[in-house]
Amino acid sequence: MNTGCFLPEGWLLGTAENAVRIRTMGAVKETIAAGDIVEGRATVCDSGHNLYVEFGPWRGFIPREEGAIGISDGTVKDIAILSRVGKPVCFKILGLTTDPDGRLLFSLSRKAAQLACREHYIDQLKPGDVIPAEVTHLEPFGCFVDIGCGISSLIPIDSISVSRISHPSDRFQVGQNIRAVIKALEGGRVFLTHKELLGTWEENARLFHRDETVTGIVRSVEHYGIFVELTPNLAGLAEPKEGVQVGQTASVYIKSLIPEKMKIKLTVVDSFFSELSAQPMQYYEDSGHIDRWRYSPACCPRLVETVFGQE
């Protein structure tokens, strides 16, 4: 089986690989025999919560109990099926039947695709592995992502970045393609983190210099000062200033960078609300695995690090 097909749902849909697997009836029969996963687009969910799918020149249906892992035993709610209408779905093709009008209709299983993804991909992952993911929805406590074939996992809000945010929407948007790191795997559940991919204090601080005036985002206003995010993994502290509000863009003067204390001292020149265009996430880790990530500089007495694969 091609483990490269265990991608977030929708990533396979427009590929040549997917098209080849469903191009002709002969190709479909080969796909069934190989147990390969393909993708199509869900068009209708009927009153019995059976999902109808179009893929290439074909039509198929996913019975409710085959809609997702956990539907049969009630651990997953039917919204997991209903919410796929109009969106890509992955599945295995089980066989061929006909609809009441005598038209060809394939029997499909999304659950089978997810079980294969779990067995051949997710269960093989280790803490520290870096994987692709797609943001599916945002809650105040974290960001839910698809890590393969519609299987969901959570990045807690405090693991999204070093710079603190009030809501995951400050950093992500639904449908965004990101990378994540496996933090732990326990009892079939996958725990993720993200901040370790966004660079160390020094890597981020190299982007800025003393006596520059740059822009940032106000993340917190305290009685003793204003925290301004310069990058997702780097924030500085400015002196209090009237009128500054959380969420504003701020132009800030950099007074000093102090690596031994992991501090950046700022002065707010101006602050204002603006519509900033979303910037692509900058990742500093190119490998597929991290054993240890140290955020703090070597000269800093305070150690801030993540060690993967250790309790």
C-alpha positions in Angstrom: 0.0 0.0 0.0 1.2 3.5 -0.9 1.6 5.3 2.5 1.9 8.6 0.6 -1.9 8.6 0.3 -2.4 9.1 4.1 -2.6 12.8 3.8 -5.2 15.3 5.2 -8.5 14.8 3.5 -8.7 16.7 0.2 -5.0 16.7 -0.6 -5.3 13.7 -2.9 -8.4 14.8 -4.8 -6.8 16.8 -7.6 -3.7 14.7 -8.1 -2.8 12.6 -11.1 -2.5 9.6 -8.8 -6.1 9.9 -7.8 -7.3 10.4 -11.4 -5.4 7.3 -12.6 -7.0 5.1 -10.0 -10.6 5.9 -11.1 -10.1 6.7 -14.8 -11.7 3.5 -16.2 -13.6 0.5 -14.8 -10.5 -1.6 -15.2 -8.5 1.0 -13.1 -11.2 0.9 -10.5 -11.0 -2.9 -10.3 -7.3 -2.7 -9.8 -7.8 0.0 -7.1 -10.2 -2.3 -5.3 -7.8 -5.3 -5.5 -4.9 -3.2 -4.2 -7.0 -1.7 -1.4 -5.8 1.8 -2.4 -7.4 5.0 -1.1 -9.0 7.5 -3.4 -10.9 10.7 -3.0 -14.1 12.2 -4.4 -16.5 15.0 -3.4 -19.5 14.3 -1.2 -22.7 15.7 -2.7 -25.6 14.6 -0.6 -26.2 13.1 2.9 -29.6 11.5 3.0 -32.0 11.1 5.9 -30.3 7.9 7.0 -27.0 9.8 7.1 -25.6 7.8 4.2 -23.2 9.9 2.2 -23.3 10.1 -1.6 -20.0 10.8 -3.5 -18.9 11.7 -7.0 -15.5 10.6 -8.1 -14.3 11.0 -11.7 -17.1 9.5 -13.9 -18.5 7.4 -11.1 -21.0 7.7 -8.2 -20.9 5.9 -4.9 -22.3 5.9 -1.4 -20.8 5.6 2.0 -23.3 3.9 4.5 -23.6 5.7 7.8 -21.7 3.1 9.7 -18.8 3.4 7.2 -18.7 7.2 7.5 -15.9 7.4 10.1 -14.2 5.5 12.8 -16.4 5.7 16.0 -19.8 6.2 14.3 -20.9 2.6 15.0 -20.1 2.7 18.7 -21.3 6.3 19.2 -17.9 7.8 20.2 -18.1 10.0 17.1 -21.2 12.0 16.3 -23.0 12.0 13.0 -21.9 15.6 12.4 -18.7 14.1 11.3 -20.6 12.8 8.3 -23.0 15.6 7.7 -20.2 18.2 7.7 -18.5 16.5 4.7 -21.2 17.5 2.3 -19.7 19.6 -0.5 -16.2 18.7 0.6 -13.6 16.1 -0.4 -13.8 12.7 1.2 -11.4 9.8 1.2 -12.5 6.2 0.9 -11.8 2.7 -0.1 -14.0 1.2 -2.9 -15.7 -2.0 -1.6 -17.7 -3.1 -4.6 -20.3 -2.3 -7.2 -24.1 -2.2 -7.0 -26.9 -0.2 -8.6 -29.2 2.5 -7.4 -33.1 2.2 -7.5 -32.9 3.5 -11.1 -30.5 0.8 -12.2 -27.5 3.1 -12.5 -24.1 1.9 -11.4 -23.3 2.8 -7.8 -20.1 1.9 -5.9 -20.1 0.9 -2.3 -17.5 2.9 -0.4 -16.0 3.1 3.1 -14.4 6.2 4.6 -14.0 4.2 7.8 -11.8 1.6 6.0 -9.6 4.4 4.7 -9.2 5.8 8.2 -8.4 2.4 9.7 -5.7 1.8 7.1 -4.3 5.3 7.8 -4.2 4.5 11.5 -2.5 1.1 11.1 0.0 1.9 8.3 0.8 5.6 9.2 -0.4 7.0 12.5 0.5 3.9 14.6 4.0 4.0 13.1 4.7 7.6 14.2 7.0 8.5 17.1 7.3 11.5 19.4 9.3 14.1 17.5 8.1 13.2 14.0 7.1 16.2 11.9 3.9 15.7 9.9 1.7 17.7 7.5 -1.7 18.7 8.8 -4.7 20.9 7.8 -6.6 23.2 10.1 -10.2 22.0 10.4 -11.7 24.1 13.2 -10.7 26.5 16.0 -11.8 26.5 19.6 -10.7 28.8 22.4 -8.6 26.0 23.9 -6.8 25.0 20.7 -6.7 24.1 17.0 -8.1 20.9 15.6 -6.2 19.5 12.5 -6.7 16.7 10.1 -3.5 14.5 10.3 -4.6 12.0 7.7 -7.8 10.7 6.0 -10.0 13.0 8.2 -8.5 11.7 11.5 -8.5 14.7 13.9 -6.0 15.8 16.5 -5.6 18.9 18.7 -2.8 21.4 19.1 -3.4 23.1 22.5 -3.3 26.9 22.4 -0.2 27.0 24.5 1.6 24.7 22.1 0.9 26.8 19.0 3.6 29.4 19.5 5.9 30.8 22.1 4.3 34.2 21.8 1.0 34.0 23.7 -2.3 34.4 21.8 -5.8 34.9 23.0 -7.4 32.6 20.5 -6.0 30.1 17.8 -7.6 32.4 15.2 -4.8 34.8 16.0 -2.4 32.4 14.4 -4.4 30.0 12.1 -7.4 30.0 9.8 -9.6 27.0 8.8 -8.3 25.3 5.7 -4.7 26.3 6.3 -2.0 23.8 5.6 0.5 23.6 8.4 3.1 21.3 9.9 3.0 19.8 13.4 5.1 17.7 15.7 4.0 14.5 17.4 4.3 15.2 21.2 2.9 11.9 22.4 0.8 8.9 21.4 -1.4 7.3 24.1 -4.2 4.9 23.8 -4.8 5.6 20.1 -4.8 9.4 20.7 -2.2 11.7 19.0 -1.0 14.7 20.9 0.5 17.5 18.8 2.6 20.6 19.3 3.7 23.4 16.8 5.8 26.0 18.4 9.0 23.9 18.1 8.9 24.5 14.3 8.9 28.3 14.5 12.5 28.9 15.5 14.5 29.5 18.6 14.9 32.8 20.4 18.2 33.5 18.6 16.9 32.5 15.2 14.0 34.9 15.5 16.0 37.7 17.1 18.4 37.7 14.2 15.7 39.3 12.2 15.8 42.4 14.3 18.4 44.9 15.3 18.9 47.6 18.0 17.7 51.1 17.0 15.3 49.8 14.3 11.7 50.6 14.2 9.5 47.7 13.2 5.9 46.5 13.3 4.4 44.0 15.7 1.1 42.9 17.1 0.0 43.9 20.6 -0.8 40.6 22.5 -1.1 41.8 26.1 -1.5 45.0 27.9 -0.4 44.9 31.6 0.0 47.6 34.2 3.8 47.2 34.0 4.1 47.2 30.2 2.9 46.1 26.8 3.8 42.8 25.2 4.3 43.1 21.4 4.8 40.1 19.2 7.5 40.6 16.6 7.2 37.0 15.2 5.1 34.0 16.4 8.0 32.9 18.5 9.4 36.2 19.7 7.8 39.0 21.7 9.2 42.1 23.4 8.1 44.3 26.3 7.4 48.0 25.9 6.8 50.6 28.5 3.1 51.4 29.3 1.4 53.8 26.9 -2.1 55.1 26.9 -4.5 54.0 24.3 -2.8 50.8 23.3 -5.1 47.9 22.9 -4.7 44.1 22.4 -4.9 43.2 18.7 -3.6 46.5 17.4 -0.6 46.7 15.1 2.2 48.7 16.7 5.2 50.4 15.3 7.9 49.8 17.9 11.4 51.1 18.4 13.9 48.4 19.5 15.9 49.7 22.5 17.9 46.5 23.1 18.1 42.8 22.7 19.3 40.8 25.7 19.9 37.1 24.8 21.1 36.2 28.3 17.7 37.1 29.6 15.7 36.3 26.4 14.4 39.9 26.5 13.7 42.6 24.0 13.1 46.1 25.2 10.7 48.2 23.1 9.1 51.6 22.9 5.7 51.9 21.2 5.9 54.7 18.7 2.3 54.3 17.5 -0.5 51.7 17.6 -3.6 51.3 15.4 -6.0 48.7 14.1 -5.3 47.4 10.7 -6.3 44.6 8.4 -3.1 42.6 8.1 -2.9 40.0 5.3 -2.2 36.5 6.6 1.5 35.6 6.1 2.7 32.1 5.3 4.0 30.3 8.4 7.8 30.4 8.5 9.2 27.1 9.6 12.8 26.7 10.8 12.9 22.9 10.9 13.3 21.1 7.6 13.8 17.6 8.8 11.1 15.0 9.4 12.0 14.5 13.1 13.1 16.4 16.1 14.7 14.7 19.2 15.3 17.9 21.2 14.5 21.6 20.7 16.1 24.3 22.8 14.4 27.7 22.6 16.7 29.5 25.0 20.2 30.8 24.0 23.2 28.9 25.3 24.2 32.1 27.3 20.9 32.2 29.1 20.8 30.6 32.5 17.1 29.8 32.1 16.6 26.6 30.1 13.5 26.4 27.8 13.4 23.3 25.8 11.3 20.4 24.6 12.6 16.8 24.7 10.6 14.3 22.7 10.1 10.7 23.6 10.8 11.2 27.3 8.3 11.2 30.1 
